[in-house]
Amino acid sequence: MTPKIPDVLADLAGLVARNAMPDVDPAERASALGLSSMLFSIAAQEWDRAAARLVEENGAVRALLAEAPAVLGEGELAGRLWDLSAGRDEDLRISALETSNAALRAALIELHAAVEALPGDAARRLDAAIWAELRTSTERRQIAGAPV
């Protein structure tokens, strides 16, 4: 899980406020400074890459959703997924991209569940493509220096 920048900054604000007190144990203060350093590093990484990562991921998920009608056939689910696949990320604010991402990922879960229940080569190929994107999505979110 990649922490959201506002959450990281709120945690940092709390750490700074608590450790500004004169009676804080030096060992606690040193620990808090180390944690603060790590959180600043995470926030800096995510600040720089968040919009690009979300736009890339949203595009990858839309491409998978666009394959739904060919595999699922015609129907309500296939039509809804096709409509979602035609969307675009016009609002590049992180909050807007995250909202789109959440809707697209929820739709991807629906598609994945439907595809796993279907027989045939086309369903297996789409299932494999979905798993590949899920792996790639996890890699996109990895924090540099985090254990693998």
N, C-alpha and C positions, 0 to 999 in steps of 0.2 A: 504494500500500500504506500502510495506517495502522499505525504501530508500536504494539505493545502496551505498556501502561503499565508493567508489570514490567520489560520490556526497556529502556524509556527511563530508568526510575529506576536500573537497574543501570548503564547507561552513565554517568549522572550521578554515581553513586557513584564510579566509576572516574576520571572527570574530576576530581572534587573531591580524591580521594586523591592523584592524580598532581600536581595543581597546588598542593597544600599544601606540597610540598617547597620549601625555600628556594632551591635552585639552578636552578629552572625559568626558562628564558629569558622575559623580559617579553613578547615578541611571542607566544610560545607560550601564555603564561598569558592574554593578552588574547583570543587566538583561542579558547581553551577556555572562557573566560567568555561569549563570544558564542554559542558552541555550546550551552553550558549554558542560557543564556537561552532559546534557541530550543527546546531539549528540554523545559524547564519549561513553556513555552507549549503545546507539543503535548500534554504529559501533562495539563495543566489542561483543554484542550479535550476530549480523549478521556475523561477522568475524568467530566466533566459529561454527556456525551452517549452513552456506550457502551451502557448498558442500554437506553435508549430507541431507539437506532439498531438494535440487535440485535432487540429485540421487534418493531419496525416491519418490519424486513427479513424476519424469520422469518414474520410474518403474511402478507406479500406473497408470499413463496415458497410458503407453504402454500396460498394462494388459487390460484396457478398449478398446483400439484400436484393440487388438487381437480378441475381441468378435464381431467385425464388420461383418465379412463374415457370421457368423451364423445368424445374425439378418437382415443384409441388403441383403443377397444373393450375388451372384457373380455379379461383375461389376467393373467399373473403380475405384469408390470411395472405395469400400470394398477392392480391391486389393492394392490400395495405402495405406490405413490405416493398412492393414496387414503387408505390407513391413515396414512401420514406426514402427510397434509394435515389429519387430524383431531387431531393433537397440539396441545399447549398449552405455553406457557412458564410453568410454575408455579414453577420455581426461578429467581429473578432474579439469582443471582450471575453475574458476567461469565463466569467459566469455564464454567458450565452453559449459558449462552446461546450462547457460542461453540461449544460442543460440538454443540448443536442446530443452530446455523447451518451448521456444517461438514457435518453429515449432510443437512440440507435442500438445501444448495448442490450436494452430490454427486448427490442425487436430481434436482435441477433440470437438471444436466448430462445425466443419463440421459434425462430427458423431452425435453430440447431435441434431443438426437441422434435420438431416435425420431421426433419431430415433423418435423424437417427432412427425413426420409426419406419422409414421407407426402404423398400428393397431397391436394388439396381445400382449400376455403375455410376450414374449421374449423382445419385444421392451420396454414394461413398466418396466421390471426388469433392462434392461440396462439403461434406462432413470433414474431410481432411483439410480443406481450405479454411474452414472455420477454426479448427484446432490450430492450424498454422498461424492464423491471425491472432488468436488468443495468446499463443506463445510470444509472438512479436510484440503484442500489446504490453505484456508483462515486461519484456526487455526494454521497451520504450520508457517505462516508468522507473526503471532501476536507478537508484541513486549511486553516483560514482563513489567507489570505496565501500559500498555495502557488500556484505557477504552474499555470495551467489547461492 
